[in-house]
């Protein structure tokens, strides 16, 4: 589907309030603003002219990584909706930086992706009510978003509310009250894909996780963090963005781009873990390069991780850690027996103990693995004499839910053999 030329306001001025102090770059064809001292025109756009054009556009062209990001949204939402909307009377998704709802090359924007995922879901007939709240700062994009959403089939179960133009930082508390409908136990998923680094300090993201059934899916600008983390006067911006100085560990470590970006993602997740939240991440790449940015999930429930892992392994069959548009059909990790996974390593750490299935499944989910990967790892360890099912003694499968597993160290097996 392509927009007709009258629908595309190619050069409508941006709604600017006061002088722009933050130099600009592009993330996912959005506008990334760093702190003072950073050069203008950085990011995937590459030139000042490109950045200026994007600041003026109402609708702009998508990039390959946009499509990967939307696949992450769609696959995660398919599981999230199936788990939430068949149990709770209603739930809410808040798209905090909604954009115009479409790109000039016809790709749907995130609010349309969310709505279509709901309307086309195989379990839609059994779903309860979903509220989709969309916030966008610019009036021209709000107007276009409303046009795009109006084209969708109507459903009494889908309540779409496009807000008047506003900034997320100024509207978060109001949106939270609207999303929860006065009930703290209403499930709310926040999609936070900001146009600017200053638009999403960690303190603001943390506010989205106040209620016990809140979740956040956040776009972390790891490419920009890697490029500018050592710039003069940038440390204050980093500390605000991460909610603490724990980001410094990523800077002091390996300076190679891929490793440092992953370290930034882990550091950001550590901020959530400090608040006893479950979290995971997925790198969105261009071709075979390192991650352009990371999508970070934060949730109060381990059930969120149980939805995240299948998405990650569907898009990245080799490691479940990240994908580009041309790597979605990569071979699976467990097709290569010589490779030791992070899950194998974690299970070996249980040597000398007995563990219930529930504990092992939880640990696997925290490492972004599924139960099928857990069973494969257990089978591999069992073949080496390092894992043994204690209970039940007899079962129809090797590793049934509820089983108890005893783990051994390699030296235990060597002593036994001698």
N, C-alpha and C positions, 0 to 999 in steps of 0.2 A: 504494500500500500504506500503510495507516494502522495505527498501533499501537492495540491495545485499551487501554482506560483502565487496567486493572490493570498494564499494562506500563510505564506512565508514572508515575514517582515524582515527583510534581509539586513537592514541597517537601522532599525529602531534604536534610539539612544538608550543606554543603560540608565537605571535609576540610581544616580550617584548622590550621596549625601556628604557634602564637604570634600576637602582635598584627600586624595588617595595617598596614604603614607606607606602602605605595604607593597613592595615590588611584586610583580605578578608573573606567574607561570601558568602552565596548563596541566591539569590532571584529568584524564578521561574527557578531554575537551571542556573541562570546567576550569575555573580560574583559581589557581593556587596563589596565595599571598604569603610570602615569608616575612621575616622580621627585617628591620632596617639593616642595611649593609649588604643585602643580597642583590645580585644583578637582576635587571628587568629582562623579561623574555626568556626565562628558563622553562624547562619542562618539555613535554612531547611536541609542543607546537614549534619550538625552536627559534622563532623570530618574533621581534616586537610586533611586526605587522600582523602576524597570525593571531597573536594574543589580543591585539586591539580589535581585530575583526570579531573574535569570539566574544569579547565583552559587549559588542554592539548587537550581535545577532539575537533574535528571538528563538530561532530554531537553527541548529547546527548539525554538522555531519558526525556520524558515529565513527568509532574506531574498533579494531578487532577485539581489544580488551573489553570494550563495552559489552560485546556479545557474550564473552566469557562471564563477566560479572552478572549479566542477566540470567545466564544458565545457572549460576550459583543460586540466585534468588529463586528461580523457578523450581529447581530440584529441592531446595530446602523448604520452600513454602508448600510443596506438594505433601511432604511428610508432616510439617507443622500443622497444616490445615486438617489433615486426616486425624491427627492426634487430638487437636484442640477443639475443632468445630463440631465434632460428634459427641463431645462430652459437656462442654460449657454452653450455656444458653446464648452467649455472645462473646466475641473477642474483637480486638481492634489492631489494625496495622496503621502506624503513623509514618508517612513518607515525609521526612523533615526538610528535604531539599528536592522537591518534586520535579522541577523543570517544566518544560512545555508539553511533555507527554509523547513526543515523537522527535525523530531526527530527520534531516532533509533527505536522507537516503531510504527513508521508510521504516527504519527500525523503531519499534515501540519503546517509549520511555518507561521508567520503572513503575509509575502508577498504573499504566496500562498492563504491564507484565503481571502485576499483582492481581488486578481485576480479572484478567483472562485466566490466570492460574486457578482462581476461585470458580469462575463460570464454567471452565472446561474440565474441572476435576472429576475423576471417575466416581467419587463418593459425594458429589454435589447434592444429590437428592436427600442425603442423610445429614447434610450440614445444618447447623443453626446459623444465627445471624453473624455477619462480618461487617464491621465498620471500617471503612478505609478513609483516613483523614490525610489530606494533602496540604502541605504548606510550601509556598514559593514566594520569594522576596519580590520579584519583578511583576508588575501588573500585566505587561504584554505576554509573559509566559503563563500567568494564571489564566488569561483569556484563551490562549491556545490550548492549555491543558483541559479546560472545560469543554472546548470543542471536541477534543480527541476522546474524552471519556463519554461524551454524549453519543458517540457513534457505537458504543458497546451495547449489547443486548441488556435489557433491564431485568432485574431479579429482585423480588421482595426480600430476599435474604442478604442482599448486598446494599449497604448504605454508604454511598460515596459522598464525602463532604470536602469540597475544595474551599479552603479558607481564603479570606481576603489577603492581599499581599502583606507579608510580614517576615521579620527575621526570627530565626529559630531561637537564638539566645533570649530574645524578648518575649517569645511566645511559649516557651517550653512548659511553664507551669500551667498556663491556660490549656494547652494541648493535653497535658497529663490529666487534668480534671475532666476534660471532654472525653478522652479515651477511656477512662475508668468508669465514667457515669456514676461517680460517688461510691464505687465498690472497689476496694483495694485488691480483691482477688480476681478481678477481670483480667484475663490474659492480654497483654499488650506487647506487640513487637514493633520496635522502633527501627526504621531504616534511616541511617544517618550517613549520607553520602555528600559531604559538604563541598561547596564551591571554594571555600577558603580555609586555610589552616586555622586562622584566628576565629573562625565560626564555630569551632568544636573543641574547646578546651576540655580536659578530662573531667573537671568539676561539673561541666554541663552534661557530659555523657553519663556521669555517675547519677545525676538527678533523674535520668531516664530509667534507672534501675532501683528506684525507691521501694516500689511495691513488690510483693513476693512472686508475682507471676509476670514481671516485666522481663523482656529480653531486648538486646540491642545487637544489630548487625551494622558494624561500623567500617567505613573505608579509611584505612591508615595509609598515609602518604609516605611509604617507606623509601621510595626513590628520592624524593625531595629531602627527607631526613638524612639520607646517606650523603647527598651532595652538599648540604649546607650545615651539617651538624658541627663542623669545626670552624665555621665562620665567626668572626669577632662579633660579640654582642648577641649571638644567637642562642646562648645557653638559657636565658630567661624564657624565650619562646618555647624551647624544648621542655623545660621544667613545667611550664603551664600546660603544654600539650599532653605530657605524660602524667601530670598530677604528682610529680616528685622528681628527684634527681637519679632514679634508678636507670634512666636511659644512658647514663654515662658509661655503664659497663659495656654497652654495645659499641661505643666509640673507642674505648680503650682496647678492644679485642682485635680480631682479624680485620684488616682494612679492605679486603676484597669485597666488591659490591654485593654479590649474592649472599655471602655469609653475614655481612653487616646488616643488610636489609632484614634477613631472617632474625638476627639478634634484636633489631628494633621491634619486630613483631612480638618476639618472646617477652621483651621488656614491657611492652604495652599490656600484654596479657598478665604480667606479674602485678600490674596495678589493679586488675580485677581480682586476681587471686588474693591480694591483701584484704579484699572485702569479702572473701570466702565465696566468690562466684565461680562457676564453671566457665571455661573459655576455650576456644580453639581458633585456628586461623587457616586461611587459604590464600596462596599467592596467585595474583592475576598477572600473567606475563604477556609479552609480545614476542612471538616466534620462540626461539630458543634462548632468549635473554633472561636475565634475572628478573625478579618480580617488579612490575611497574608500581603496584601497590598491593597491600594485603587486606583481605576482608576478615574482620575480627568478630567473632560471636562471643557475647557475654550473656549468661543466663543463670537463674537461680536453681534450675533443675537439670539433673543429669540427662533427663529425657531430651533436652535440647541437643546434647552431644550425640544422642542416639539417632537424631535426624541429620546432624551435620556430617557424620562419618560416611553414611551412604552417598551423600552428595559428593563429598570429596573424592571418594574412590570411584565414583562413576565418571567424574571429569578427569581424574588423574589415576589411572589404573596401576601406575608404577609405585608411587609413594603416598598418594592421598594428600599431597602438600601444596600443589599448585599446578596450573595449566595455562596454556595459550590456545588460541583458536586452532592452531595446526598440530597440537599435541594431544588432542582429546582421545585418539585411538591408540595411545601408547600401550605397550604390553604390560601385563600385571606384574607386580612385585613377586607374587608367590609362584609365578611361572619359572622363576630363576632360583633354584634351590640353593645356590651358593651364596645368595645374598642373605645376610642376617638383618632382620628388621629391628626397629626400635622396640617392638613388642616382644620379640625373642629375648632381647637383652633384659627387658623389664621382668619377664617371667623367670629368667635365670637368677634374678635377684631374690627370688623367693626360696632359694635353695635352703634346705633344712627345715622348712615349714610346711604346714598343710593349709590350703586356702579353699574357701568356698567359691562356687561358681560366681555368685553375686559379686564378690570382691574382685575376681579376675575380669569379669565383664565390665565392671566399673573402671578398673585400671585401663583396660583396652580402650574404652570410650574416651577417657582422658587423654590418651595418646593418639586419638583420632582413628581408631581401628573399630571394625565391626566384629560381631560375635563369630562370623564365619572365619575371619582372620585369626581370632583367638583359637578356634578349634584346629586350624591348620598349624599354628605355632605349637600347640600342645601335642599334636600328632608328631611333629618334627622332633620335639624334645623327648617324647616317649620313645621314638625310634633310637634315640641316643642313650636311653636309660635315665633321663633327667626328669621325667614326669611320670606319675603313676596315679591312676584313678583309684582312690580308696573306697569311696562310696558313690553310688550303689555298687555292690559286687557284680551284679548282672544288670545289663541295660541294653536297649535296642540300638543305641549309638555309643560311640566311644566317649563323648563328652556331653552328656545331657545337662540341661538346665537343672540346677540344684545339686550337682555332683560336688564331691570334695576331691582335691588333687594334692598329692604329696610331691614335693620337688626335691631333687638331689643335686649336689654339686658334682662337677666332672671328677674331682678327686675321690668322691665317694664311689663312683662307678669304677674308677681305676683300682681302688683298693679292693673292691669286690672281685674284680677280674683277676687280681694277683693271688 
